Amino acid sequence: MAYAIKIDWMEELKNCDKWVNHGRNIAEDKCKHKTQDTDNKRKETNMRYSGWCEECNFSEDSCIPMMNFAYPLECNDPDEDKIKEVVDRTCCTVMENSGTGEWFLALCGGGMDLSQDIALAYHLLETWISFELAINVCTQKDLSIRGKDWDVLRKAVIDSFKSYKGNAEGKLEEWGD
């Protein structure tokens, strides 16, 4: 099983009706820091007004897919709080293909090994990491995931290996090895 598919996001995002960027939308919705309005009505959040909120320490650019891959999710319509966690704690966003109803993780940064971000995002959304991804997660501590999130990621990868080890041993027994 491949855990990533090739998608040219530059091309795909030209058709804004085809994709829903749930990570970006939720980040905008959750920002409660209002802009100053001359009428003192303070209608828009900083995120909606300028795409940046200093108090949230967040930019909507942090939620724009930029690497030409997408990582399929098994869960459809993930919980908004979990999506916000993914946006806050990883370099990923959650995208939905509105035509097919399929959901994906997408990287919003590049230039280094972000396998730790992808794995942590899967763990946050689906509570498990596929074997194919787990064996490819970089083992270098604090590469892109740090602190408590490193401990969460490390435990999730180990749990994945233990699960697959148990499954493999059971299959070996079934096959009489």
Helices and strands as residue ranges (DSSP letters): E 5-6, H 9-12, E 19-21, H 22-30, H 46-50, E 52-53, E 58-59, G 60-63, E 69-72, H 80-89, E 92-97, E 103-107, H 115-126, H 131-134, H 147-174
